[in-house]
Amino acid sequence: MVTGLCIGTLRKKSGMVEMRTLYLDDLVVDKDYRGKGIASQLYREMEERGRKAGAKRLDLMVWEFNERARRFYENQGMRPQRYIYEKEL
């Protein structure tokens, strides 16, 4: 049984800055197991693997309405860095 999943991608470039960057693509914990520290463990493991692979920063995107995720990442020491704008056509 899988209770959580964390997927990341290591890239050499991040926008205008040439820097090895770990992109956290997904971090998901099964509903029945949330609030038990699993997401924090997965996040810390991803962070450590990124460091060992030579990453100098960690980037991710989270929807503005997802307050729980935003609060989680801020509790991990992450801070918002940019805005992404969107418009329906």
Buried (B, 14 or more C-beta within 10 A) or exposed (E): EEEBEBEBEEEEEBEEEEEBBBBBEEBBBEEEBBEEEBBBEBBEEBBEBBEEEEBEEBBBEBEEEEEEBBEBBEEEEBEEEEEEEEEEE
